[in-house]
Amino acid sequence: MNHELYRKLMDAGEFYAAGLLLSDEDEKSPLWRYSNAVKEFLTHAPLTPYAGGRLYPCGKRLSENADGCRMGMTPEYSYTYRLNRGAVAAKVPEADEPLAREQSKVASLHPIQKHLVGGAGYTHSFINYRRILADGLDGYRERVNALTPADGEQRDFREAMLLLLDGIEAFRGRCVDYLKTTDAPEELIDALQWVPNHTPRNIYEAIAAWNFVYYVDMCDDIGGLDRGLLPYWKGEDVTDLLRELFDTVDCNDAWSCPLGPTYNGLTVQCIRASGWHRRPSLQLLVTKDMPDEVWQAAYESLSTSCGQPAFYNWAAYKREMNARMPQVTDEDLRYIAFGGCTETMIEGLSNVGSDDAGVNTAYIFADYLREHLADHDSFDGFLDGYLTAAEAVVDEVCGTLEVHRKSRAQYRPQPIRTLFIDDCIDRMKDFNAGGARYNWSVINVAGLINVIDSMAVVKKLVYEGGMKAETFIESLEKRDPVFLAMASEVPKHGNDNAEVNEIADRVTKRICGRFEMHTCTPSDGEGRYFAVSNQFNTYADSGSYVKATPDGRGDWEPLCDSCGAVHGRDTEGPTALLNSVAALRGERILGTPITNIRISKQNLPVLLKPLVEAFFKEGGMQLQVTCASKEELLDALEHPEKHQNLVVRIGGFSEYFNRLTPALKQTVIARTEY
C-alpha cells in the first residue's frame, strides 16, 4: 500500500486519485482499486449546495459542482473516470506516472477516428432503481455479506462492494448532517435518514431515494419512473415533485426516462412534468391500446416545444428482440429502455456499449465514388462495390472495438454499475467484465440518407442518363449549376419513391446486417453488435471532413439527421415521408433508428396519433416531434434572448435551440413543417 502517495493526494483534495493509487496494481484487483477510489470520493468530495426544494442532492452532479470541478480526477458514469493528468501532477508530481499507466491499459480507438460519429467507447446505462428501492441498501449489504468467495479475485469483489456501500453511507450521512444546517424541510431530512437504506414508506420517500441514488450514479439515465415508483404510489399528484426531479436531470445535461408499455397515472404525470423541459428524454412505448389520456398528455407537453415525449413501437421492439436476442426473457423485456440519446437496452439488467463507435457511410461513399465510379459498367455493380467497401469498414470498426472492449473488461471496471445492475453481485463479476445479465453494443451509423439520395442521382444521371463518370465527378467537384439542377430533380428519400425505397432497402440490408456477423465482448457468444442511427448533434461534425456528395450537399457540409429526409427534401407530405423511413426497414437498425418530424402546434392533435399509428403499422420504430414553427425559429435566430427556453428535437434528444451551432440551426429551420 502506498500510504505516502495516498496522504499527499488526500491533502491536495484529489480524493478519487488517492483511493485509486492507495494500492499497487499487483496488490488488489482493478475493481477493488476503483471501488476504493469511489468510496474516498463519496466520503470527502465537497457537497453540492442546497438550493431549496424537496429533493437533495440538487444542482450539478458531485463530480462537477463548483468545488469538485477543481479536482483533476473524478468518477464518470461511462468511462469510469475523468482525468486531467496535468492538474493532478501540478499538485502531486509523483502521481503522474501511475496515472499514465492507468490510462494506457485500455486500447485506443484512434485507428477508427473518422468513424466514431459521436461515440468512442461510450456506455450509458440504467441502474436497477426498482430493486434499489425494494431491497434498500441494507438489503444490498446483506446480499454482499452473504457471498462465499472461492478465490482472491472473488474476495476482492466482495470487499470492493462493501467499500462502495461504506462510501454511499458516508455520503448519505454527510448529506443529512449538511441539510440540518440549512432551511431544508424536515420531511426531506427525515426521508434521507430512512432511504435509500430501507424500502420507502410512501411516494415522497421513493422519489427522494430515487434522486439520491441517481446522484450516486453521477446522473446518467433517470430510469422508468412510472414502472419503478408504482408500488409506492397511492394516487397522489406528484407532478410538481417530478418536475423538480426533472430540473436536476436538465441541469446535468443528463438522459432518459422510458415510459410504458403499461400505463398508469404516473405515466401521465411524468409527461405533464416534462413540459418546458428539454431533459430527461421521455421515451414513450406505444401500444395499440394506449389510453387517450396518455395521448392527450403528449399533445399538451409537445405543445410547449419541449420535444417530449418521443414515441417507440413497443410491438416491433418486442418482436425483434425476441427474434435476435432470444436470451432476453419476456419478463425482462418489459423493462426495455433507450439509454443516453436512445440506445436500446434493458433497464437495470444490461451493459450496452451505446455509441461505442460508428461508421460514417457518407465518408466511405464520397471516397469510393471518386475512386471507383469509372470502374463499374452498371449501377448494380457500383452499388455492390460500395456496399462491399462499407462492409469492410464495419469489420474493421468491430475488430478495433473488440480490442478496446476486451481491455476495458480487464482494466477499467465500473464499480457503481457493478453494485446496482443485476446480475453482477450474484456472478461476483464486474459490470464491464460480463457481470450484467445481458451484454451487447450499438454502433452509430451516420450518413445513410446522404448515401441513398446520392445513389439515386448516380443511377439516374450516369447509368440511365449516360453521363460519363469523369464528367459526373468533375461537375460535382466544381459545383456546376447545371449539374446541381439536374441532381436536384432526381427523387429523394422522404417522398415514397419506389426506386429510392429499393435503394434504401438494399443499403440498410447490407450495412446494418453486417454488424450482426460479429459478437461482442463480454457475452459468452450471445452478444451482438447492432446499428443505431442517432446523429444527435454530431451530424455537422460528421460532415466536416466529407467531400461533396451528389445528393446536393457541398464539401464539409452537415450530413443527414438520422433516418428522416434531408432537411426539407420531403415534399409529398408526412405519410410519404414516413413510408420512406419504413422502407429503410428500421428493425435492421435495432439500436434505434431516429426519425424527426416537425408538426405545427395547431395540427398536433389532428395529425400525431394517426401518423404514429400508421407509421408503426408499417414497421416504423421511433418518431420524435418538434413543434416550433419556422417563424418562431427564425425569430430565435435573430433574437436569441427572447427564446432562452425554445427546445427542438435534434437526433435522439431535445436541445435548446440557442445552444446549437449555426449549421445545425439552419438544418432545423429547413425541416418541412406539417
C-alpha positions in Angstrom: 0.0 0.0 0.0 1.3 3.4 -1.0 0.3 5.4 2.1 2.6 8.3 1.5 1.2 9.0 -2.0 -2.3 8.5 -0.7 -1.8 11.1 2.1 -0.4 13.6 -0.4 -3.3 13.2 -2.8 -5.8 13.4 0.0 -4.2 16.6 1.3 -4.3 18.0 -2.2 -8.1 17.3 -2.5 -7.6 14.6 -5.1 -9.7 12.1 -3.3 -10.5 9.8 -6.2 -6.9 9.5 -7.3 -5.9 8.9 -3.7 -8.3 6.0 -3.3 -7.2 4.5 -6.7 -3.4 4.7 -6.0 -3.5 3.6 -2.4 -2.8 0.1 -3.5 -0.3 -1.0 -6.1 -1.6 -2.8 -9.2 -0.2 -6.2 -8.1 -1.8 -5.9 -4.6 -5.5 -5.5 -5.4 -7.8 -6.1 -8.4 -8.8 -3.2 -10.6 -12.4 -3.4 -9.2 -11.1 -3.1 -5.6 -8.9 -0.1 -6.5 -11.6 1.8 -8.4 -14.2 1.0 -5.8 -11.9 2.4 -3.2 -11.5 5.5 -5.4 -15.3 6.0 -5.5 -15.5 5.4 -1.7 -12.9 8.1 -1.0 -14.6 10.5 -3.4 -18.1 10.0 -1.9 -16.7 10.3 1.6 -14.7 13.5 1.1 -15.8 15.4 -2.1 -17.5 18.8 -1.4 -21.3 18.5 -1.4 -23.4 20.5 -3.8 -25.1 23.5 -2.2 -28.7 23.0 -1.1 -30.9 25.3 -3.3 -34.3 24.8 -1.6 -36.9 22.4 -2.7 -37.9 19.0 -1.6 -35.0 16.9 -3.1 -31.3 16.6 -2.3 -28.7 16.4 -3.7 -29.6 19.0 -6.3 -27.8 21.0 -8.9 -24.7 19.7 -10.6 -23.5 16.1 -10.1 -21.0 15.7 -7.3 -18.1 15.3 -9.8 -18.9 18.7 -11.4 -20.0 21.0 -8.6 -18.2 24.3 -8.0 -15.6 22.8 -5.7 -15.4 19.4 -7.2 -14.6 20.6 -10.7 -11.2 21.8 -9.4 -10.2 18.1 -8.9 -8.1 16.6 -11.6 -9.7 13.2 -11.3 -13.3 12.4 -10.7 -15.7 9.4 -11.2 -17.6 9.3 -14.5 -20.5 7.0 -15.4 -19.3 5.9 -18.8 -15.5 5.9 -18.9 -15.1 5.1 -15.1 -13.2 8.4 -14.5 -12.4 11.8 -15.9 -8.8 12.7 -15.7 -6.8 15.9 -16.2 -3.3 14.5 -15.5 -1.7 17.8 -15.7 -4.0 19.2 -12.9 -3.2 16.2 -10.7 0.5 16.3 -11.4 0.7 20.0 -10.6 -0.4 19.2 -7.1 1.3 15.8 -6.6 4.0 15.2 -9.3 4.7 11.6 -8.3 1.1 10.7 -9.1 1.6 11.3 -12.8 3.5 8.1 -13.7 1.0 5.7 -12.2 -2.0 7.6 -13.6 -0.3 7.5 -17.1 -0.1 3.7 -16.7 -3.8 3.5 -15.9 -4.7 5.5 -19.0 -2.5 3.3 -21.2 -4.1 0.0 -20.2 -7.3 0.4 -22.3 -6.7 0.1 -26.1 -7.2 3.2 -28.1 -10.0 3.7 -30.7 -7.8 6.1 -32.6 -7.5 3.7 -35.7 -11.2 4.3 -36.4 -11.2 8.0 -35.5 -13.1 9.1 -38.6 -15.8 6.6 -37.8 -16.5 7.4 -34.1 -19.6 9.6 -35.0 -20.1 10.9 -31.5 -19.2 7.7 -29.7 -15.8 6.4 -28.5 -16.4 3.5 -26.1 -19.3 5.2 -24.5 -21.6 3.2 -22.3 -24.8 4.7 -21.0 -26.8 2.6 -18.6 -29.8 2.4 -16.2 -29.1 1.2 -12.7 -31.8 -1.0 -11.2 -33.8 1.7 -9.4 -36.7 -0.8 -8.9 -34.5 -3.2 -6.9 -32.7 -0.5 -5.0 -35.9 0.9 -3.7 -37.4 -2.5 -3.0 -34.4 -4.0 -1.2 -32.9 -0.9 0.3 -29.1 -0.5 0.5 -29.3 -2.6 3.7 -30.6 -5.4 1.6 -27.7 -4.9 -0.8 -25.3 -5.1 2.1 -26.9 -8.4 3.2 -26.5 -9.8 -0.3 -22.8 -8.9 -0.5 -22.1 -10.2 3.0 -23.7 -13.5 2.0 -21.3 -14.0 -0.9 -19.0 -17.0 -0.5 -15.8 -16.1 -2.4 -13.9 -19.0 -3.9 -10.6 -17.2 -4.6 -8.7 -14.0 -4.1 -10.4 -12.2 -7.0 -13.8 -13.0 -5.6 -12.7 -11.9 -2.2 -11.6 -8.6 -3.7 -15.0 -8.4 -5.4 -16.8 -8.8 -2.0 -14.5 -6.2 -0.3 -15.0 -3.8 -3.2 -18.8 -3.8 -3.0 -18.6 -3.3 0.8 -16.2 -0.4 0.2 -18.8 1.2 -2.2 -21.6 0.7 0.3 -19.5 2.3 3.0 -18.8 5.3 0.7 -22.5 5.7 -0.1 -23.4 5.5 3.5 -20.8 8.2 4.4 -22.2 10.3 1.6 -25.8 9.9 2.8 -24.7 10.8 6.4 -22.9 13.9 5.2 -26.0 15.0 3.2 -28.2 14.6 6.3 -25.8 16.5 8.5 -25.4 19.3 6.0 -29.2 19.6 5.5 -29.7 20.1 9.2 -27.6 23.3 8.9 -29.9 24.7 6.2 -33.6 25.6 5.9 -34.3 22.2 4.3 -37.8 20.8 5.2 -38.0 18.3 7.9 -39.6 15.8 5.5 -36.5 15.8 3.4 -34.2 15.2 6.3 -36.4 12.5 7.7 -36.6 10.8 4.3 -32.8 10.7 3.9 -32.5 9.3 7.4 -34.6 6.3 6.2 -33.9 5.9 2.4 -32.2 4.6 0.4 -31.1 2.2 3.2 -34.7 1.0 3.7 -37.8 0.5 1.5 -39.7 3.7 1.0 -42.8 4.1 3.1 -44.5 6.5 0.7 -44.2 8.1 -2.7 -42.3 11.1 -1.5 -39.6 8.9 0.1 -39.5 6.8 -3.1 -38.7 9.9 -5.2 -36.2 11.2 -2.6 -34.4 7.8 -2.7 -34.5 7.7 -6.5 -33.0 11.2 -6.7 -30.3 10.3 -4.1 -29.1 7.1 -5.9 -29.3 9.0 -9.2 -26.6 11.3 -7.9 -24.6 8.4 -6.6 -24.6 7.1 -10.2 -23.3 10.5 -11.3 -26.5 11.4 -13.2 -26.8 9.3 -16.3 -30.2 7.9 -17.2 -33.1 8.7 -14.7 -34.9 5.4 -15.5 -38.5 4.3 -15.9 -40.3 6.3 -13.2 -43.8 5.1 -14.0 -42.6 1.5 -13.6 -40.4 1.8 -10.6 -42.4 4.2 -8.5 -45.8 2.5 -8.9 -45.5 0.3 -5.8 -45.3 3.4 -3.6 -47.9 5.5 -5.3 -51.4 5.8 -3.9 -52.9 8.1 -6.5 -51.2 11.3 -5.3 -50.5 14.1 -7.7 -46.7 14.3 -7.6 -46.3 16.3 -10.9 -44.5 19.2 -9.2 -42.1 16.8 -7.4 -41.4 15.0 -10.7 -40.8 18.4 -12.3 -38.2 19.2 -9.6 -36.6 15.9 -10.3 -36.5 16.7 -14.0 -34.8 20.0 -13.2 -31.9 18.1 -11.8 -31.7 15.9 -14.9 -31.8 19.0 -17.2 -29.2 20.8 -15.1 -26.8 17.9 -15.6 -27.3 17.5 -19.3 -28.5 14.0 -18.4 -30.6 11.5 -20.1 -33.5 9.2 -20.5 -36.8 8.1 -18.9 -38.7 5.3 -20.6 -42.5 5.1 -20.1 -44.8 2.2 -20.7 -45.6 -0.3 -22.2 -48.2 -0.5 -19.4 -49.6 2.8 -18.3 -50.8 4.3 -15.1 -51.4 7.8 -13.6 -47.7 8.2 -13.1 -47.2 7.9 -16.9 -49.4 10.9 -17.4 -47.8 12.8 -14.6 -44.3 12.2 -15.9 -45.4 13.5 -19.3 -47.0 16.6 -17.8 -44.0 17.3 -15.7 -41.8 17.3 -18.8 -43.5 20.4 -20.3 -40.9 23.1 -20.9 -38.1 20.7 -20.0 -35.6 19.6 -22.7 -34.5 16.7 -20.4 -35.0 13.9 -19.5 -35.7 12.4 -22.9 -39.1 10.8 -22.4 -39.4 7.6 -24.4 -43.0 6.5 -24.6 -43.5 2.9 -25.7 -46.7 3.0 -27.7 -49.1 0.0 -27.8 -52.3 -0.3 -29.9 -54.5 0.4 -26.9 -52.5 3.3 -25.3 -55.2 5.3 -23.4 -56.4 8.6 -24.8 -55.3 10.4 -21.6 -51.7 9.5 -22.4 -52.1 10.8 -25.9 -53.6 14.0 -24.6 -50.8 14.5 -22.1 -48.4 14.0 -25.0 -50.1 16.7 -27.1 -50.0 19.1 -24.1 -46.3 18.5 -23.4 -45.2 18.7 -27.1 -47.1 22.0 -27.5 -44.7 23.6 -25.0 -42.0 23.0 -27.6 -40.0 20.7 -25.3 -40.0 17.7 -27.8 -41.2 15.3 -25.1 -42.2 12.5 -25.4 -40.7 10.6 -28.3 -42.7 7.6 -29.5 -41.4 4.0 -29.7 -43.1 1.0 -31.4 -43.4 -1.5 -28.5 -44.7 -4.4 -30.6 -41.8 -4.0 -33.1 -39.1 -3.8 -30.5 -40.6 -6.8 -28.7 -40.8 -8.8 -31.9 -37.2 -8.0 -33.0 -35.7 -8.5 -29.5 -37.4 -11.9 -29.3 -36.0 -12.9 -32.7 -32.5 -11.6 -32.3 -31.8 -11.7 -28.6 -33.8 -14.7 -27.5 -32.0 -14.9 -24.2 -33.9 -11.7 -23.1 -36.9 -13.1 -21.3 -40.4 -11.6 -21.9 -40.5 -10.6 -18.3 -37.2 -8.7 -18.6 -38.3 -7.3 -22.0 -41.0 -5.3 -20.2 -38.1 -3.1 -19.0 -36.8 -2.3 -22.4 -35.3 1.2 -22.4 -33.3 3.6 -24.5 -30.2 4.9 -22.7 -28.4 8.1 -23.4 -29.9 9.6 -26.6 -31.8 6.5 -27.4 -29.7 3.3 -27.5 -31.7 0.1 -26.9 -31.0 -1.7 -23.6 -32.8 -3.4 -20.7 -33.2 -1.2 -17.6 -31.3 -2.4 -14.6 -30.2 -5.6 -16.3 -27.8 -4.8 -19.2 -24.5 -3.5 -20.3 -24.8 -2.0 -23.7 -22.0 -0.1 -25.4 -24.0 2.8 -26.5 -22.5 4.7 -29.4 -19.5 2.5 -28.7 -18.1 3.6 -32.1 -19.6 4.5 -35.5 -19.5 4.0 -39.3 -19.6 7.1 -41.4 -21.2 5.7 -44.6 -21.1 9.1 -46.4 -17.4 9.4 -45.8 -16.9 5.9 -47.3 -19.2 6.8 -50.2 -17.5 10.1 -51.1 -14.1 8.4 -51.5 -15.5 5.3 -53.2 -17.4 7.5 -55.7 -14.3 9.4 -56.8 -12.0 6.4 -56.9 -14.3 3.7 -58.4 -17.2 5.2 -60.3 -15.5 4.7 -63.7 -14.7 1.1 -62.8 -18.4 -0.1 -63.0 -20.5 -0.7 -66.1 -23.8 -1.0 -64.2 -25.5 0.6 -61.3 -25.8 -2.7 -59.6 -22.1 -3.2 -59.9 -21.4 0.2 -58.4 -23.8 -0.2 -55.6 -22.4 -3.7 -54.8 -18.8 -2.4 -54.9 -19.7 0.5 -52.5 -21.5 -1.9 -50.1 -18.6 -4.3 -50.1 -16.3 -1.4 -49.2 -18.7 -0.3 -46.4 -18.8 -3.9 -45.1 -15.1 -3.9 -44.9 -15.2 -0.8 -42.7 -17.8 -2.4 -40.5 -15.5 -5.3 -40.0 -12.6 -3.0 -39.2 -14.6 -1.0 -36.7 -16.0 -4.1 -34.9 -12.5 -5.6 -34.8 -10.9 -2.4 -33.3 -13.7 -2.0 -30.9 -13.4 -5.6 -29.8 -9.8 -5.0 -28.8 -10.9 -1.9 -26.8 -13.8 -3.8 -25.1 -11.5 -6.6 -24.1 -9.0 -4.3 -22.5 -11.9 -2.3 -20.9 -13.2 -5.6 -19.4 -9.8 -6.4 -17.9 -8.6 -3.0 -16.6 -11.5 -0.5 -16.4 -14.2 -1.6 -14.1 -17.5 0.3 -13.3 -18.0 0.0 -9.6 -21.4 1.7 -9.2 -22.8 -0.2 -12.1 -21.4 -3.4 -10.7 -23.2 -2.8 -7.4 -26.5 -1.6 -8.9 -27.1 -3.7 -12.1 -28.2 -7.3 -12.0 -26.5 -9.9 -12.0 -23.1 -8.6 -11.2 -23.3 -9.3 -7.4 -24.6 -12.8 -8.0 -21.9 -13.6 -10.5 -19.3 -11.8 -8.5 -18.2 -10.2 -11.7 -17.6 -6.6 -12.7 -20.1 -4.8 -15.0 -17.5 -4.4 -17.8 -16.3 -8.0 -17.5 -19.6 -9.7 -18.1 -21.4 -9.2 -14.8 -24.6 -7.8 -16.2 -27.4 -10.2 -17.2 -27.3 -9.0 -20.9 -24.4 -7.6 -22.9 -24.4 -6.1 -26.4 -23.2 -3.0 -28.2 -24.7 -0.5 -30.6 -22.7 1.3 -33.2 -23.8 4.7 -34.7 -24.3 4.7 -38.5 -24.1 8.2 -40.0 -24.9 9.5 -43.5 -27.2 6.7 -44.6 -29.7 9.1 -46.2 -27.0 11.0 -48.0 -25.8 7.8 -49.5 -29.2 6.7 -50.5 -30.0 10.0 -52.2 -26.6 10.1 -53.8 -27.0 6.6 -55.2 -30.3 7.7 -56.7 -28.5 10.6 -58.5 -25.7 8.3 -59.7 -28.2 5.8 -61.1 -30.3 8.4 -62.9 -27.5 10.6 -64.4 -24.7 8.1 -65.0 -26.3 4.6 -65.5 -29.6 5.7 -67.0 -28.7 9.2 -68.4 -25.3 8.3 -70.0 -23.2 10.9 -68.2 -19.6 9.8 -68.2 -18.0 9.1 -64.8 -15.3 11.7 -65.3 -17.8 14.4 -66.2 -20.0 13.5 -63.3 -17.1 13.8 -60.8 -15.8 17.0 -62.4 -19.2 18.6 -62.3 -19.7 17.6 -58.7 -16.3 19.0 -57.6 -16.9 22.3 -59.4 -20.5 22.6 -58.1 -21.6 23.1 -61.7 -25.1 24.8 -61.5 -26.5 22.8 -64.4 -25.3 19.5 -62.8 -26.7 20.5 -59.4 -30.1 21.4 -61.0 -30.2 18.0 -62.7 -29.3 16.2 -59.5 -31.9 18.2 -57.5 -34.6 16.9 -59.9 -33.9 13.3 -59.1 -36.4 11.9 -56.5 -35.0 11.7 -52.9 -35.7 9.8 -49.7 -38.8 11.1 -47.9 -41.2 11.1 -50.8 -42.1 7.4 -51.0 -40.5 6.9 -54.4 -40.3 3.2 -55.3 -36.8 3.4 -56.8 -35.3 5.3 -53.9 -37.0 3.0 -51.4 -35.5 0.0 -53.2 -32.0 1.5 -52.9 -32.7 2.3 -49.2 -33.7 -1.4 -48.6 -30.5 -2.7 -50.3 -28.2 -0.3 -48.4 -29.5 -0.9 -44.9 -29.7 -4.7 -45.5 -26.0 -4.9 -46.3 -24.6 -2.3 -44.0 -26.7 -2.8 -40.9 -26.8 -6.6 -41.3 -23.0 -6.8 -41.4 -22.8 -5.8 -37.7 -24.7 -8.9 -36.6 -22.0 -11.1 -38.1 -19.8 -10.1 -35.2 -20.0 -11.0 -31.5 -19.2 -8.5 -28.8 -17.2 -8.9 -25.6 -18.2 -9.8 -22.9 -21.1 -12.0 -24.0 -20.3 -15.8 -23.9 -21.0 -15.7 -27.6 -24.5 -14.3 -27.2 -23.8 -10.6 -27.5 -24.2 -8.9 -30.8 -23.4 -5.5 -32.4 -26.4 -3.6 -33.6 -26.6 -0.5 -35.7 -28.1 2.7 -34.3 -28.9 5.8 -36.5 -28.7 8.5 -33.9 -26.8 11.5 -35.1 -28.0 13.8 -32.3 -25.8 17.0 -32.6 -22.9 15.2 -34.4 -24.2 15.3 -37.9 -22.5 18.6 -38.6 -19.2 17.4 -37.3 -19.5 14.1 -39.1 -19.9 16.0 -42.4 -17.0 18.4 -41.7 -14.5 16.0 -43.3 -16.7 14.5 -46.0 -16.3 15.8 -49.6 -19.4 16.9 -51.6 -21.9 14.2 -52.4 -24.3 14.0 -55.3 -27.4 14.5 -53.2 -26.7 18.2 -53.1 -24.5 18.8 -50.0 -21.3 20.6 -50.6 -17.8 19.9 -49.2 -17.7 19.7 -45.4 -21.4 20.4 -45.0 -23.6 18.6 -42.4 -24.8 15.1 -43.1 -28.4 13.9 -42.7 -30.1 13.9 -39.3 -30.6 10.2 -38.7 -33.3 8.5 -40.8 -35.7 11.2 -42.0 -35.5 13.2 -45.2 -32.5 15.6 -45.5 -33.6 19.0 -44.3 -36.8 19.8 -46.3 -36.4 17.4 -49.2 -39.7 15.7 -48.2 -42.2 17.4 -50.4 -45.0 14.9 -50.7 -46.5 15.1 -47.2 -46.0 13.3 -43.9 -47.3 10.0 -45.0 -44.8 9.8 -47.9 -42.0 10.8 -45.5 -42.8 8.0 -43.0 -43.4 5.4 -45.8 -39.9 6.2 -47.0 -38.5 5.7 -43.5 -40.4 2.4 -43.2 -38.7 1.3 -46.4 -35.3 1.5 -44.6 -36.6 -1.5 -42.6 -35.9 0.1 -39.3 -35.8 -3.2 -37.5 -32.4 -3.7 -39.0 -31.3 -0.7 -37.0 -32.3 -2.3 -33.7 -30.1 0.1 -31.7 -32.9 2.6 -32.7 -33.4 4.4 -35.9 -34.2 8.1 -35.1 -36.8 9.9 -37.2 -37.5 13.6 -36.8 -40.7 15.3 -37.9 -41.9 18.9 -37.4 -45.7 19.3 -36.8 -47.3 22.7 -36.2 -48.9 23.1 -32.8 -52.4 23.6 -34.2 -52.1 20.3 -36.3 -50.7 18.2 -33.5 -54.0 16.9 -32.0 -55.2 16.0 -35.5 -52.0 14.6 -37.1 -50.0 13.0 -34.4 -51.9 9.9 -33.3 -52.9 8.7 -36.8 -49.3 9.4 -38.1 -47.7 7.4 -35.3 -50.1 4.5 -35.5 -49.9 4.3 -39.3 -46.1 4.6 -39.2 -45.8 1.9 -36.6 -48.2 -0.4 -38.5 -45.8 -0.1 -41.5 -42.8 -1.1 -39.3 -41.5 2.2 -38.2 -39.6 2.0 -34.9 -39.3 5.5 -33.5 -40.7 9.0 -34.1 -39.9 12.3 -32.4 -41.6 15.7 -32.9 -40.6 19.3 -32.9 -43.4 21.8 -32.6 -41.6 25.1 -33.1 -42.8 26.9 -36.2 -40.4 28.2 -38.8 -41.4 31.8 -37.9 -40.5 31.1 -34.2 -37.2 29.5 -35.2 -36.3 32.5 -37.4 -37.1 34.9 -34.7 -35.0 32.9 -32.3 -32.1 33.1 -34.8 -32.4 36.9 -34.8 -33.4 37.5 -31.2 -32.0 34.6 -29.1 -32.5 36.5 -25.8 -36.3 36.2 -26.4 -36.2 32.4 -26.8 -34.0 31.1 -24.0 -36.3 28.1 -23.4 -37.0 27.2 -27.0 -36.4 23.5 -27.5 -36.1 21.4 -30.6 -35.5 17.7 -31.3 -32.0 17.1 -32.6 -31.1 13.5 -33.3 -32.0 11.4 -30.3 -32.8 14.1 -27.8 -34.1 17.6 -27.2 -31.8 20.6 -27.1 -32.1 24.3 -26.5 -32.2 26.0 -29.9 -29.8 28.7 -28.8 -27.2 26.1 -27.9 -27.0 24.7 -31.5 -24.2 25.6 -33.9 -25.2 27.9 -36.7 -25.1 25.0 -39.2 -27.4 22.9 -37.0 -29.8 25.7 -36.5 -30.2 26.0 -40.3 -30.9 22.3 -40.7 -33.7 22.5 -38.1 -35.2 25.6 -39.8 -35.1 23.8 -43.2 -37.2 20.9 -41.9 -40.6 20.6 -43.5 -43.4 21.7 -41.2 -46.6 19.7 -41.3 
